[in-house]
Amino acid sequence: MSRLLINLCPKIKSLVSSAAGSLTDVKSVNLINSTRNFSITSRLLSAWPQIQKRAPEFAGTAVVDGDFKEIKLSDYSGKYLVLFFYPLDFTFVCPTELIAFNEKLSEFKSLNTEVIGVSTDSHFSHLAWINTPRKQGGLGGLDYPLLSDFNKQISSRYGVLLDEPGVALRGLFIIDKEGFLRQMSVNDLPVGRSVDETLRLIKAFQFVEKHGEVCPANWQPDSKTIKPNPKDSKEYFETVN
């Protein structure tokens, strides 16, 4: 019996050694795969728009004042820009949003802010929709550019493209006068956005730039702000709590 065990020992050692080697190989493969996945994820994330980073470049044909015009991001240098995406012309929620932005356009301009709407429709579709009366689901005229993203590159670059239907989600991006992204939000298709909230956010960012104080939740232009340091911030907290 003892002789049998002695004869088996080398085989057992060999099996154990082989198993250990396999486990090491598995760990190595897992580590390589994890590193590779992390690298791919990092590249994907770096390709998407990020707050405090420069907004992705864009250029294309837009309908401007009833005509076709080539526009690009750099045309708006020195101004704030609201770039908002919507799914399709001649639909249901979309005209309510575009008309709402149009009706508040003078307020945006008073804040040194321009507005651009974008969808994956052609510029010909945009023009037809703009010229359709509101009572028939059209826009009945538009005072800001409506940009065509027919090749879907802009929607993809801004991370809002739904690949299968080939339309954009309701993404909204606030870009400051230096070309940096300050805010972005994305709605699913059935729910429209608040134009008043977009105006509030622009006012808040511009207030911070001018005064150096920060804006609390639900801030409005006539409400209190916070001095961003441990000592002086107590002045705000003592008055509101």
C-alpha positions as CSV (number, residue, x, y, z in Angstrom):
1,M,0.0,0.0,0.0
2,S,2.8,2.4,1.0
3,R,4.6,1.4,-2.2
4,L,1.5,2.3,-4.2
5,L,1.3,5.7,-2.6
6,I,4.9,6.4,-3.3
7,N,4.4,5.5,-7.0
8,L,1.3,7.8,-7.2
9,C,2.9,10.8,-5.5
10,P,4.8,12.0,-8.6
11,K,1.6,11.7,-10.6
12,I,-0.4,13.6,-8.0
13,K,2.3,16.3,-7.9
14,S,2.2,16.6,-11.7
15,L,-1.6,16.9,-11.7
16,V,-1.5,19.6,-8.9
17,S,1.2,21.4,-10.7
18,S,-0.8,21.3,-14.0
19,A,-4.0,22.5,-12.3
20,A,-2.1,25.3,-10.6
21,G,-0.6,26.3,-14.0
22,S,-4.1,26.3,-15.6
23,L,-5.5,28.5,-12.8
24,T,-2.6,30.9,-13.3
25,D,-3.4,30.9,-17.0
26,V,-7.1,31.6,-16.4
27,K,-6.2,34.4,-14.0
28,S,-3.8,35.9,-16.6
29,V,-6.5,35.7,-19.3
30,N,-9.1,37.2,-17.0
31,L,-6.7,40.0,-16.1
32,I,-5.9,40.6,-19.8
33,N,-9.6,40.6,-20.7
34,S,-10.4,43.0,-17.8
35,T,-7.7,45.3,-18.8
36,R,-8.9,45.2,-22.4
37,N,-12.5,45.8,-21.4
38,F,-11.4,48.7,-19.2
39,S,-9.4,50.1,-22.1
40,I,-12.3,49.8,-24.5
41,T,-14.7,51.3,-21.9
42,S,-12.3,54.2,-21.3
43,R,-12.0,54.9,-25.0
44,L,-15.8,54.9,-25.4
45,L,-16.3,57.2,-22.4
46,S,-13.6,59.6,-23.7
47,A,-15.4,59.7,-27.0
48,W,-18.7,60.8,-25.4
49,P,-19.4,64.4,-24.5
50,Q,-18.3,65.2,-21.0
51,I,-19.0,68.2,-18.7
52,Q,-16.1,70.6,-18.4
53,K,-14.7,69.3,-21.6
54,R,-14.9,70.9,-25.1
55,A,-18.2,70.2,-26.9
56,P,-17.8,67.8,-29.8
57,E,-17.4,69.7,-33.1
58,F,-20.3,69.7,-35.6
59,A,-21.0,71.1,-39.0
60,G,-23.9,70.6,-41.4
61,T,-26.7,72.1,-43.5
62,A,-29.4,74.0,-41.6
63,V,-32.5,75.9,-42.4
64,V,-31.9,79.5,-41.4
65,D,-34.4,82.3,-42.2
66,G,-36.1,80.1,-44.8
67,D,-32.9,79.2,-46.7
68,F,-30.2,76.5,-46.6
69,K,-27.0,77.5,-44.8
70,E,-23.8,75.7,-43.7
71,I,-23.2,76.2,-40.0
72,K,-20.7,74.8,-37.5
73,L,-19.9,75.0,-33.8
74,S,-17.1,77.6,-34.1
75,D,-19.7,80.1,-35.6
76,Y,-21.0,80.5,-32.1
77,S,-17.7,81.2,-30.4
78,G,-18.1,83.9,-27.7
79,K,-21.8,83.0,-27.1
80,Y,-23.6,80.5,-25.1
81,L,-25.3,77.8,-27.2
82,V,-28.3,75.5,-26.5
83,L,-27.9,72.5,-28.8
84,F,-31.0,70.3,-28.6
85,F,-31.8,67.1,-30.4
86,Y,-35.2,65.7,-31.2
87,P,-36.4,62.5,-32.9
88,L,-38.3,63.5,-36.1
89,D,-40.1,66.2,-38.0
90,F,-43.8,66.0,-38.4
91,T,-44.3,64.1,-35.1
92,F,-46.1,64.9,-31.9
93,V,-44.1,66.1,-28.9
94,C,-41.4,67.6,-31.1
95,P,-43.3,70.6,-32.5
96,T,-44.3,71.6,-29.0
97,E,-40.7,71.8,-27.9
98,L,-39.4,73.7,-31.0
99,I,-42.3,76.2,-30.8
100,A,-41.6,76.6,-27.0
101,F,-38.0,77.4,-27.7
102,N,-39.0,79.8,-30.5
103,E,-41.4,81.7,-28.2
104,K,-38.6,82.3,-25.6
105,L,-35.9,83.0,-28.1
106,S,-35.7,86.7,-27.2
107,E,-34.9,85.7,-23.6
108,F,-32.1,83.4,-24.7
109,K,-30.7,86.2,-26.9
110,S,-30.7,88.6,-24.0
111,L,-28.4,86.2,-22.2
112,N,-26.0,86.1,-25.2
113,T,-27.3,82.7,-26.0
114,E,-28.2,81.1,-29.4
115,V,-30.4,78.0,-30.0
116,I,-30.0,75.2,-32.5
117,G,-32.4,72.3,-33.1
118,V,-31.1,69.1,-34.6
119,S,-32.7,65.9,-35.9
120,T,-31.7,63.2,-38.4
121,D,-34.2,64.5,-41.0
122,S,-33.0,66.1,-44.2
123,H,-32.9,69.9,-44.5
124,F,-35.6,69.6,-47.1
125,S,-37.9,67.9,-44.5
126,H,-37.0,70.7,-42.1
127,L,-38.0,73.4,-44.5
128,A,-41.3,71.7,-45.3
129,W,-42.1,71.3,-41.6
130,I,-41.2,74.9,-40.9
131,N,-43.5,76.1,-43.6
132,T,-46.4,73.9,-42.4
133,P,-49.0,75.8,-40.3
134,R,-49.1,75.1,-36.6
135,K,-52.7,74.0,-36.7
136,Q,-51.5,71.2,-39.0
137,G,-48.7,70.0,-36.8
138,G,-46.1,72.2,-38.4
139,L,-43.9,75.0,-36.9
140,G,-45.4,77.9,-38.8
141,G,-42.0,79.6,-39.1
142,L,-38.9,79.4,-37.0
143,D,-36.4,82.0,-35.9
144,Y,-33.4,79.8,-35.0
145,P,-31.4,77.3,-37.1
146,L,-32.8,73.8,-37.7
147,L,-29.8,71.6,-38.4
148,S,-29.9,68.4,-40.5
149,D,-28.0,65.4,-39.2
150,F,-29.0,63.2,-42.1
151,N,-25.8,61.1,-41.9
152,K,-26.3,60.8,-38.1
153,Q,-22.7,61.7,-37.3
154,I,-23.6,64.6,-34.9
155,S,-26.2,62.6,-32.9
156,S,-23.6,59.8,-32.6
157,R,-20.9,62.2,-31.6
158,Y,-23.1,63.6,-28.8
159,G,-24.1,60.1,-27.7
160,V,-27.9,60.5,-28.3
161,L,-28.4,58.3,-31.4
162,L,-30.7,55.3,-31.2
163,D,-29.0,53.1,-33.8
164,E,-31.9,50.8,-34.7
165,P,-34.6,53.4,-35.6
166,G,-31.8,55.9,-36.6
167,V,-33.3,58.8,-34.6
168,A,-31.9,61.0,-31.8
169,L,-33.1,60.9,-28.2
170,R,-34.2,64.3,-26.7
171,G,-30.6,65.4,-25.8
172,L,-30.0,68.9,-24.7
173,F,-26.5,70.5,-24.3
174,I,-25.6,73.9,-22.9
175,I,-22.2,75.0,-24.3
176,D,-20.5,78.1,-22.9
177,K,-18.9,81.0,-24.8
178,E,-15.5,79.2,-24.6
179,G,-16.9,76.0,-26.2
180,F,-17.1,73.9,-23.0
181,L,-20.0,71.7,-22.0
182,R,-21.7,73.0,-18.9
183,Q,-24.9,70.9,-18.8
184,M,-26.4,68.0,-20.6
185,S,-29.6,66.0,-20.2
186,V,-31.3,63.3,-22.2
187,N,-35.0,62.4,-22.2
188,D,-36.6,59.3,-23.6
189,L,-38.8,59.9,-26.7
190,P,-42.3,60.4,-25.1
191,V,-41.5,63.3,-22.8
192,G,-40.7,66.9,-23.7
193,R,-38.3,69.3,-22.0
194,S,-38.7,72.5,-20.0
195,V,-37.5,75.6,-21.8
196,D,-37.8,77.6,-18.6
197,E,-35.4,75.2,-16.8
198,T,-32.9,75.6,-19.6
199,L,-33.1,79.4,-19.2
200,R,-32.7,79.0,-15.4
201,L,-29.6,76.9,-15.9
202,I,-28.0,79.4,-18.2
203,K,-28.7,82.3,-15.8
204,A,-27.2,80.2,-13.0
205,F,-24.0,79.4,-14.9
206,Q,-23.6,83.0,-16.0
207,F,-24.2,84.3,-12.4
208,V,-21.4,82.0,-11.1
209,E,-19.0,83.2,-13.9
210,K,-19.7,86.8,-13.0
211,H,-19.9,86.7,-9.2
212,G,-17.9,83.6,-8.1
213,E,-20.7,82.4,-5.8
214,V,-22.5,79.1,-6.3
215,C,-26.2,78.4,-6.8
216,P,-28.1,76.1,-4.5
217,A,-31.0,73.8,-5.5
218,N,-34.0,75.6,-7.2
219,W,-32.0,78.8,-7.5
220,Q,-33.7,81.7,-9.2
221,P,-32.0,85.1,-10.1
222,D,-33.5,86.8,-7.1
223,S,-32.6,84.2,-4.5
224,K,-29.6,83.7,-2.3
225,T,-26.3,82.2,-3.3
226,I,-23.5,80.5,-1.4
227,K,-19.9,81.7,-1.0
228,P,-17.9,78.5,-1.7
229,N,-15.8,78.1,1.4
230,P,-16.4,76.5,4.8
231,K,-16.5,79.8,6.8
232,D,-18.5,82.1,4.6
233,S,-21.0,79.4,3.4
234,K,-22.4,79.5,6.9
235,E,-23.9,82.9,6.2
236,Y,-26.2,81.2,3.7
237,F,-27.1,78.2,5.8
238,E,-27.9,80.3,8.8
239,T,-30.4,82.3,6.8
240,V,-32.3,79.4,5.2
241,N,-32.4,76.8,8.0
